[in-house]
């Protein structure tokens, strides 16, 4: 089990690193007078609401020398906000209170559960622009009262720290750190495919449930150099540590250390389209073994008139295990269509990723969602998704269906409700095997969005 001392050590290390990084930058850079700080761009409904886990991100090409900073819990970038709860570069991005009822049962009939929970969550953002750097800290705490007891040990935390250095007019460096900790069965996420029509990006959130807790710490450093006005090269080393509170089982692991590096070249064909090539090398270290993944992919991204956005990267991955090397197709793709009063999106992923559990397997995942605005106050939406291990040695798979409804009380305050049904099959130790239903309703506050959005 992850002890309180072990978790507290991770929290202290994470917070100390973030504070040290910010202090060093403040002492090294002189603030630019009269420069308004860029802030968060929060989704106007429950897109911002609830997930605590590592997710599959589908980025799109962005014509900019300095890379933008991504939001930690939803698709899209950190953009200007006009939150009234602001103290200089520090502000509250949104707040939500919800009442949750969930019920689950295993496929073998040996166990079931039923819970009632109250949850309060908010987003606290620090976003500051200096002369040659931008610092952004995104913190999304969740206070959960489950069956009358407060979940302790800072359960359900999501923190992101990003610093973008503009080293020269052509060269930039983006250093980011993302820390996540949550109890999988009590995460209560209800929007599994987040999409941002403005940027054309999507984010597939984890939905696989487990009996224990999940902790990840990921650090990346991306060097981006503009070879010309249209062509950029990016070199990105990264490190991920992930662990669960359950014991390892055959084919599944409780802890992993991932070391990797990727090199990509992107060329803008027009202001709306681009092509890219990518090579990455990733090594996973498990207890008693390791595996290596080398990936070669080509990508294409384009936005069309009429509200269409398409992006994709596809190629092959060579996987090296102790038993030998195998080749497999890999890639990701997404499409977003914005209609007059609705939005539809779909996203697909194939590859090796940590999705709430740790294995050596490749996964296939596909999600689709739809949102309809009815009148001036009502919002209806829904989504479906499916995930499976390509090599089914451990037999893990999962699927979900969800529906949401929202009603705007004012321009910034709304009521919402959602229902989620999840089917999944695991080993009943690291991954729960059975069905789960949960109903969520509550109230949320989201400040006005900038006029240009």
CORFEN-V777054 format. One record per residue. RES is the residue in three letters. OMEGA is omega in whole degrees, 0 to 359 (none if undefined). Layout:
res->[RES,RES]
omega->[OMEGA,OMEGA]
This chain:
res->[UNK,UNK,UNK,UNK,UNK,UNK,UNK,UNK,UNK,UNK,UNK,UNK,UNK,UNK,UNK,UNK,UNK,UNK,UNK,UNK,UNK,UNK,UNK,UNK,UNK,UNK,UNK,UNK,UNK,UNK,UNK,UNK,UNK,UNK,UNK,UNK,UNK,UNK,UNK,UNK,UNK,UNK,UNK,UNK,UNK,UNK,UNK,UNK,UNK,UNK,UNK,UNK,UNK,UNK,UNK,UNK,UNK,UNK,UNK,UNK,UNK,UNK,UNK,UNK,UNK,UNK,UNK,UNK,UNK,UNK,UNK,UNK,UNK,UNK,UNK,UNK,UNK,UNK,UNK,UNK,UNK,UNK,UNK,UNK,UNK,UNK,UNK,UNK,UNK,UNK,UNK,UNK,UNK,UNK,UNK,UNK,UNK,UNK,UNK,UNK,UNK,UNK,UNK,UNK,UNK,UNK,UNK,UNK,UNK,UNK,UNK,UNK,UNK,UNK,UNK,UNK,UNK,UNK,UNK,UNK,UNK,UNK,UNK,UNK,UNK,UNK,UNK,UNK,UNK,UNK,UNK,UNK,UNK,UNK,UNK,UNK,UNK,UNK,UNK,UNK,UNK,UNK,UNK,UNK,UNK,UNK,UNK,UNK,UNK,UNK,UNK,UNK,UNK,UNK,UNK,UNK,UNK,UNK,UNK,UNK,UNK,UNK,UNK,UNK,UNK,UNK,UNK,UNK,UNK,UNK,UNK,UNK,UNK,UNK,UNK,UNK,UNK,UNK,UNK,UNK,UNK,UNK,UNK,UNK,UNK,UNK,UNK,UNK,UNK,UNK,UNK,UNK,UNK,UNK,UNK,UNK,UNK,UNK,UNK,UNK,UNK,UNK,UNK,UNK,UNK,UNK,UNK,UNK,UNK,UNK,UNK,UNK,UNK,UNK,UNK,UNK,UNK,UNK,UNK,UNK,UNK,UNK,UNK,UNK,UNK,UNK,UNK,UNK,UNK,UNK,UNK,UNK,UNK,UNK,UNK,UNK,UNK,UNK,UNK,UNK,UNK,UNK,UNK,UNK,UNK,UNK,UNK,UNK,UNK,UNK,UNK,UNK,UNK,UNK,UNK,UNK,UNK,UNK,UNK,UNK,UNK,UNK,UNK,UNK,UNK,UNK,UNK,UNK,UNK,UNK,UNK,UNK,UNK,UNK,UNK,UNK,UNK,UNK,UNK,UNK,UNK,UNK,UNK,UNK,UNK,UNK,UNK,UNK,UNK,UNK,UNK,UNK,UNK,UNK,UNK,UNK,UNK,UNK,UNK,UNK,UNK,UNK,UNK,UNK,UNK,UNK,UNK,UNK,UNK,UNK,UNK,UNK,UNK,UNK,UNK,UNK,UNK,UNK,UNK,UNK,UNK,UNK,UNK,UNK,UNK,UNK,UNK,UNK,UNK,UNK,UNK,UNK,UNK,UNK,UNK,UNK,UNK,UNK,UNK,UNK,UNK,UNK,UNK,UNK,UNK,UNK,UNK,UNK,UNK,UNK,UNK,UNK,UNK,UNK,UNK,UNK,UNK,UNK,UNK,UNK,UNK,UNK,UNK,UNK,UNK,UNK,UNK,UNK,UNK,UNK,UNK,UNK,UNK,UNK,UNK,UNK,UNK,UNK,UNK,UNK,UNK,UNK,UNK,UNK,UNK,UNK,UNK,UNK,UNK,UNK,UNK,UNK,UNK,UNK,UNK,UNK,UNK,UNK,UNK,UNK,UNK,UNK,UNK,UNK,UNK,UNK,UNK,UNK,UNK,UNK,UNK,UNK,UNK,UNK,UNK,UNK,UNK,UNK,UNK,UNK,UNK,UNK,UNK,UNK,UNK,UNK,UNK,UNK,UNK,UNK,UNK,UNK,UNK,UNK,UNK,UNK,UNK,UNK,UNK,UNK,UNK,UNK,UNK,UNK,UNK,UNK,UNK,UNK,UNK,UNK,UNK,UNK,UNK]
omega->[174,183,179,180,181,180,180,177,179,180,180,178,182,181,179,179,181,181,179,180,180,180,179,182,180,180,185,185,178,181,177,181,174,177,181,182,175,187,189,175,187,177,190,178,186,172,182,194,204,160,185,196,172,188,180,186,179,183,175,181,179,182,182,176,177,181,176,180,182,172,184,187,179,179,178,185,175,185,181,177,177,179,177,179,185,175,186,179,181,180,175,184,178,178,183,171,182,173,189,174,180,181,180,177,181,180,182,177,183,181,177,179,177,187,169,185,170,184,174,178,179,177,178,187,168,184,186,177,174,185,182,182,175,180,178,175,179,183,182,177,178,176,185,173,185,181,176,181,179,176,187,178,178,183,178,178,176,184,176,177,180,175,179,178,171,187,176,177,182,189,175,180,181,178,183,179,182,181,181,173,178,170,194,184,183,179,174,174,180,172,189,174,177,180,179,181,181,180,182,182,177,179,178,182,180,175,178,182,181,180,187,182,185,180,174,173,182,181,177,175,186,172,180,182,179,177,176,179,185,189,180,174,181,176,190,168,181,178,179,171,180,179,176,180,180,182,179,176,179,180,179,186,180,183,176,170,181,175,182,175,178,177,180,176,182,179,179,176,175,176,182,185,179,173,182,171,185,168,178,178,183,178,178,178,177,174,178,180,180,175,182,182,176,188,175,183,170,185,178,179,180,171,185,169,182,174,179,172,180,174,179,173,183,181,182,176,174,182,181,177,177,180,180,183,176,179,180,173,178,178,178,179,179,177,179,176,178,177,182,182,179,178,177,180,177,181,180,178,172,180,180,181,176,184,182,173,188,177,176,190,167,179,168,176,177,180,174,179,180,178,182,177,184,183,182,187,188,175,177,180,179,180,176,179,182,176,175,171,181,173,191,177,179,173,183,171,179,177,183,169,185,175,181,174,180,179,182,175,175,179,182,182,182,171,180,175,180,176,181,172,183,169,175,179,179,180,181,174,176,180,179,178,182,181,178,173,170,181,184,176,182,182,180,178,177,182,177,177,178,184,184,182,none]
